Amino acid sequence: MIAQLKQSVLKSVFALKGNFVPGLRPPRRCFDGVEITPFRGGALASATISADFEIAWAFRGRGVEERTVRSTRCRSNVPFLVKILEEESIPITWATVGHLFLEKCERSGSVLAHVDMPRPPRNERWEGDWYKHDPCTSLAQDPAWYAPDLIRGILASRVEHEMGSHSFSHIDFSVPTSNRELVRRELEECIKVMKPWGLRLRSLVYPFNNMGHHYLDLIADLNITCVRHRDPKIRLSYPERTQFGVYKSCESMNMRKGNGYDYLDKAKVFLAEAMQRNAAYHLWFHPSDPSEIFENEFRSIIRHIAALRNQGRVWPATMGALSAYCEARCKVNLDVQRDSNSVRIRLDGSNYDAARYGNTDLTLRISVERLPKKCLLRFSTDERLIEGEPDTRADSPGPALLFNIPIQATELEVIL
């Protein structure tokens, strides 16, 4: 009772601060009693977590001491974070500065680092060359500037995390400090250094949280499908599809200690609100933050998200996975044929660009009057048996089954 009262008070406080200004609602996608649910598994909300993975690159203008502290903490925290996420099987998006994929780099004859990379048209953070802090050595000599070892640890996890981009050198996407050539080359370089790892770039977090939406056409050209979006008012929203097919994932809160309240309670309030409005919740953090935040607040939030997932109420999704689901939901059409003995659903996914967004599952909610005898999922070359899960939502309009359908499927037949 006391916990509920505390959360009720917090909800009122956050509402008064304008944190719950209505965002986008998911457009309804229903075909003759068959709905493509807003989130995978019929969840009421999604939960995305993104890490601004930079080590020293984000703190070049703040002095050697802070860079050293941040770098040391980050290197200690990343393996610990991987372990916490493994405990509850929660995947996250690691928005990684591209330079961290390098094992080493060298200066050119002109004494400049990365002479082939363009420089920002204006640098408001320090005097001198944009890459002047880059030691141009190796992981062994300067682990604050390279991180293939940490990346290997993330990719070796039994949880399938997403490696996103935080630009190659942590540039500022603001108009005075960037241009199209710079942005294109920064992202192309990220794609280049990720390729030997077998990684495909689909998500981007703008450094310094300075929105670079004026480059969305260019970002789309590079097949990036999702960016983290900061809105001064909206914290909970269904992902917004832009005209370029790039989705905006609206940040909800960042990781920190609560100011006079339990930060877990804040997360619970935001997640409950997200579930009420079918919204995407998005938590972000710096791996270089103080370790005690991850030992306490972060771990507690991860456990709460896992509990909601186990109840079927929240879908933990990376940025790339969320944009893929939203795009498939937007583009796939259903042709539903019913008779007294069956429901046959033909899926038309010809408008979905799997090469760009990746393969995904869609969740169908099918209204039924009785339990089926069997269900058949068909592909172009074969068919297989599939089972639906009863929809146990309290607000479900009637008996229904939930089916997770691969985007490659062509037909689902429910035999009654």
WOWO-V887497 format. One record per residue. N is the residue number from 0. RES is the residue in one letter. SS is DSSP state (hx for helix, st for strand, lp for the rest). PSI is psi as a letter, one per 20 degrees, with the letter a starting at -180 (999 if undefined). BURIAL is + if it has 9 or more other ideal C-beta (glycine too) atoms within 8 Angstrom, else -. Layout:
BEGIN
n = {N | N}
res = {RES | RES}
ss = {SS | SS}
psi = {PSI | PSI}
burial = {BURIAL | BURIAL}
END
This chain:
BEGIN
n = {0 | 1 | 2 | 3 | 4 | 5 | 6 | 7 | 8 | 9 | 10 | 11 | 12 | 13 | 14 | 15 | 16 | 17 | 18 | 19 | 20 | 21 | 22 | 23 | 24 | 25 | 26 | 27 | 28 | 29 | 30 | 31 | 32 | 33 | 34 | 35 | 36 | 37 | 38 | 39 | 40 | 41 | 42 | 43 | 44 | 45 | 46 | 47 | 48 | 49 | 50 | 51 | 52 | 53 | 54 | 55 | 56 | 57 | 58 | 59 | 60 | 61 | 62 | 63 | 64 | 65 | 66 | 67 | 68 | 69 | 70 | 71 | 72 | 73 | 74 | 75 | 76 | 77 | 78 | 79 | 80 | 81 | 82 | 83 | 84 | 85 | 86 | 87 | 88 | 89 | 90 | 91 | 92 | 93 | 94 | 95 | 96 | 97 | 98 | 99 | 100 | 101 | 102 | 103 | 104 | 105 | 106 | 107 | 108 | 109 | 110 | 111 | 112 | 113 | 114 | 115 | 116 | 117 | 118 | 119 | 120 | 121 | 122 | 123 | 124 | 125 | 126 | 127 | 128 | 129 | 130 | 131 | 132 | 133 | 134 | 135 | 136 | 137 | 138 | 139 | 140 | 141 | 142 | 143 | 144 | 145 | 146 | 147 | 148 | 149 | 150 | 151 | 152 | 153 | 154 | 155 | 156 | 157 | 158 | 159 | 160 | 161 | 162 | 163 | 164 | 165 | 166 | 167 | 168 | 169 | 170 | 171 | 172 | 173 | 174 | 175 | 176 | 177 | 178 | 179 | 180 | 181 | 182 | 183 | 184 | 185 | 186 | 187 | 188 | 189 | 190 | 191 | 192 | 193 | 194 | 195 | 196 | 197 | 198 | 199 | 200 | 201 | 202 | 203 | 204 | 205 | 206 | 207 | 208 | 209 | 210 | 211 | 212 | 213 | 214 | 215 | 216 | 217 | 218 | 219 | 220 | 221 | 222 | 223 | 224 | 225 | 226 | 227 | 228 | 229 | 230 | 231 | 232 | 233 | 234 | 235 | 236 | 237 | 238 | 239 | 240 | 241 | 242 | 243 | 244 | 245 | 246 | 247 | 248 | 249 | 250 | 251 | 252 | 253 | 254 | 255 | 256 | 257 | 258 | 259 | 260 | 261 | 262 | 263 | 264 | 265 | 266 | 267 | 268 | 269 | 270 | 271 | 272 | 273 | 274 | 275 | 276 | 277 | 278 | 279 | 280 | 281 | 282 | 283 | 284 | 285 | 286 | 287 | 288 | 289 | 290 | 291 | 292 | 293 | 294 | 295 | 296 | 297 | 298 | 299 | 300 | 301 | 302 | 303 | 304 | 305 | 306 | 307 | 308 | 309 | 310 | 311 | 312 | 313 | 314 | 315 | 316 | 317 | 318 | 319 | 320 | 321 | 322 | 323 | 324 | 325 | 326 | 327 | 328 | 329 | 330 | 331 | 332 | 333 | 334 | 335 | 336 | 337 | 338 | 339 | 340 | 341 | 342 | 343 | 344 | 345 | 346 | 347 | 348 | 349 | 350 | 351 | 352 | 353 | 354 | 355 | 356 | 357 | 358 | 359 | 360 | 361 | 362 | 363 | 364 | 365 | 366 | 367 | 368 | 369 | 370 | 371 | 372 | 373 | 374 | 375 | 376 | 377 | 378 | 379 | 380 | 381 | 382 | 383 | 384 | 385 | 386 | 387 | 388 | 389 | 390 | 391 | 392 | 393 | 394 | 395 | 396 | 397 | 398 | 399 | 400 | 401 | 402 | 403 | 404 | 405 | 406 | 407 | 408 | 409 | 410 | 411 | 412 | 413 | 414 | 415}
res = {M | I | A | Q | L | K | Q | S | V | L | K | S | V | F | A | L | K | G | N | F | V | P | G | L | R | P | P | R | R | C | F | D | G | V | E | I | T | P | F | R | G | G | A | L | A | S | A | T | I | S | A | D | F | E | I | A | W | A | F | R | G | R | G | V | E | E | R | T | V | R | S | T | R | C | R | S | N | V | P | F | L | V | K | I | L | E | E | E | S | I | P | I | T | W | A | T | V | G | H | L | F | L | E | K | C | E | R | S | G | S | V | L | A | H | V | D | M | P | R | P | P | R | N | E | R | W | E | G | D | W | Y | K | H | D | P | C | T | S | L | A | Q | D | P | A | W | Y | A | P | D | L | I | R | G | I | L | A | S | R | V | E | H | E | M | G | S | H | S | F | S | H | I | D | F | S | V | P | T | S | N | R | E | L | V | R | R | E | L | E | E | C | I | K | V | M | K | P | W | G | L | R | L | R | S | L | V | Y | P | F | N | N | M | G | H | H | Y | L | D | L | I | A | D | L | N | I | T | C | V | R | H | R | D | P | K | I | R | L | S | Y | P | E | R | T | Q | F | G | V | Y | K | S | C | E | S | M | N | M | R | K | G | N | G | Y | D | Y | L | D | K | A | K | V | F | L | A | E | A | M | Q | R | N | A | A | Y | H | L | W | F | H | P | S | D | P | S | E | I | F | E | N | E | F | R | S | I | I | R | H | I | A | A | L | R | N | Q | G | R | V | W | P | A | T | M | G | A | L | S | A | Y | C | E | A | R | C | K | V | N | L | D | V | Q | R | D | S | N | S | V | R | I | R | L | D | G | S | N | Y | D | A | A | R | Y | G | N | T | D | L | T | L | R | I | S | V | E | R | L | P | K | K | C | L | L | R | F | S | T | D | E | R | L | I | E | G | E | P | D | T | R | A | D | S | P | G | P | A | L | L | F | N | I | P | I | Q | A | T | E | L | E | V | I | L}
ss = {lp | hx | hx | hx | hx | hx | hx | hx | hx | hx | hx | hx | hx | hx | hx | hx | lp | lp | lp | st | lp | lp | lp | lp | lp | lp | lp | lp | lp | st | st | lp | lp | st | st | st | lp | lp | lp | hx | hx | hx | lp | lp | st | st | st | st | st | st | st | st | st | lp | lp | lp | hx | hx | hx | hx | hx | hx | lp | hx | hx | hx | hx | hx | hx | hx | hx | hx | hx | hx | hx | hx | hx | hx | hx | hx | hx | hx | hx | hx | hx | hx | hx | hx | lp | lp | lp | lp | st | st | st | st | lp | hx | hx | hx | hx | lp | lp | st | lp | lp | st | lp | lp | lp | lp | lp | st | lp | lp | lp | lp | lp | lp | lp | lp | lp | lp | lp | lp | lp | lp | lp | lp | lp | lp | lp | lp | lp | lp | lp | lp | st | lp | lp | lp | lp | lp | lp | lp | lp | lp | hx | hx | hx | hx | hx | hx | hx | hx | lp | lp | lp | lp | lp | lp | st | st | st | st | lp | lp | lp | lp | lp | lp | lp | lp | lp | hx | hx | hx | lp | lp | hx | hx | hx | hx | hx | hx | hx | hx | hx | hx | hx | hx | hx | hx | hx | hx | lp | lp | lp | lp | lp | lp | lp | st | st | lp | lp | hx | hx | hx | lp | lp | lp | hx | hx | hx | hx | hx | hx | hx | hx | hx | lp | lp | lp | lp | st | st | st | st | lp | lp | lp | lp | st | lp | lp | st | lp | lp | st | st | lp | lp | lp | lp | lp | st | st | st | st | lp | lp | st | st | lp | lp | lp | lp | lp | lp | lp | lp | hx | hx | hx | hx | hx | hx | hx | hx | hx | hx | hx | hx | hx | hx | lp | lp | lp | st | st | st | st | st | st | lp | lp | lp | lp | lp | hx | hx | hx | hx | hx | hx | hx | hx | hx | hx | hx | hx | hx | hx | hx | hx | hx | hx | hx | hx | lp | lp | lp | st | st | st | lp | lp | hx | hx | hx | hx | hx | hx | hx | hx | hx | hx | hx | hx | hx | lp | st | st | st | st | st | st | st | lp | lp | st | st | st | st | st | st | st | lp | lp | lp | lp | lp | hx | hx | hx | hx | lp | lp | lp | st | st | st | st | st | st | st | lp | lp | lp | lp | lp | lp | st | st | st | st | st | lp | lp | lp | lp | st | st | st | lp | lp | lp | st | st | lp | lp | lp | lp | lp | lp | lp | lp | lp | st | st | st | st | st | st | st | lp | lp | lp | lp | st | st | st | st | st | lp}
psi = {g | g | g | h | g | g | h | g | g | g | g | h | g | h | g | h | i | j | i | k | p | p | a | q | q | p | q | p | n | p | o | l | j | o | p | o | q | h | q | q | j | j | q | h | r | q | o | p | p | p | p | n | o | h | d | i | h | i | k | h | j | j | q | g | g | h | g | g | g | g | g | g | g | g | h | h | h | g | h | h | g | g | g | g | h | h | h | j | l | o | q | r | p | n | n | p | p | h | h | i | i | q | h | r | r | q | q | r | h | j | j | q | q | l | h | i | p | q | q | q | h | p | o | j | h | r | q | a | q | h | k | h | i | o | i | l | d | r | g | h | h | m | i | i | i | q | k | h | g | h | g | h | h | g | h | i | q | i | p | n | r | p | o | a | q | k | r | h | k | l | r | o | j | q | g | h | j | r | r | h | g | g | g | g | h | g | h | h | h | g | g | g | h | h | g | i | i | k | q | p | p | i | q | p | p | p | q | j | k | o | p | k | i | i | j | h | g | g | g | h | h | j | k | p | i | p | q | p | p | p | p | i | g | p | h | o | q | q | p | p | o | r | i | j | j | p | p | o | o | p | q | g | q | r | p | r | q | q | n | j | r | p | h | h | h | g | g | g | g | g | h | g | h | g | h | h | j | l | r | p | p | o | p | r | r | p | i | j | r | p | h | h | h | h | h | f | g | g | h | g | g | g | h | g | g | h | g | h | g | h | i | j | h | p | o | o | p | r | g | g | h | g | h | g | g | g | g | g | h | h | h | p | q | q | o | p | p | q | a | i | i | r | p | p | o | p | p | o | k | h | i | p | n | h | h | g | h | r | q | r | q | q | p | p | o | p | p | q | h | r | p | q | g | r | p | p | p | q | a | h | i | r | q | q | q | q | q | q | p | p | o | j | q | h | j | p | i | a | p | q | q | p | p | o | p | q | h | i | q | h | q | p | p | o | o | 999}
burial = {- | - | - | - | - | + | + | - | - | + | + | - | - | + | + | - | - | - | - | + | - | - | + | - | - | - | - | - | - | - | + | - | + | + | + | + | + | - | + | + | + | + | + | + | + | + | + | + | + | + | + | + | + | + | + | + | + | + | + | + | - | - | - | - | - | + | + | + | - | + | + | - | + | + | + | + | + | + | + | + | + | + | - | + | + | + | - | + | + | + | + | + | + | + | + | + | + | + | + | + | + | + | - | - | + | - | - | - | - | - | - | + | + | + | - | - | + | - | + | + | - | - | + | - | - | - | - | - | - | - | + | - | - | + | - | - | - | - | + | - | - | + | + | - | + | + | + | + | - | + | + | - | + | + | + | - | + | - | + | - | + | + | + | + | + | + | + | + | + | + | + | + | + | - | - | - | + | + | - | - | - | + | + | + | + | + | + | + | + | + | + | - | + | + | - | - | + | - | - | - | + | + | + | + | + | + | + | - | - | + | - | + | + | - | + | + | - | + | + | + | - | + | - | + | + | + | + | + | + | - | + | - | - | + | + | + | + | + | + | + | + | + | - | - | + | + | + | + | + | + | + | + | + | - | + | - | - | + | - | - | + | - | + | + | + | + | + | + | + | + | + | + | + | + | + | - | + | + | + | + | + | + | + | + | + | + | + | + | + | - | + | - | + | + | - | - | + | + | + | + | + | + | + | + | + | + | - | + | + | - | - | - | + | + | + | + | + | + | + | + | + | + | + | + | + | + | + | + | + | + | + | + | - | + | - | + | - | - | - | - | - | + | + | + | + | + | + | + | + | - | - | + | + | + | - | - | + | + | - | + | + | + | + | + | + | + | + | + | - | - | - | + | - | - | + | + | + | + | + | - | - | - | - | - | - | + | - | + | - | - | + | - | - | - | - | - | - | - | - | + | + | + | + | + | + | - | + | + | + | - | + | + | + | + | + | +}
END
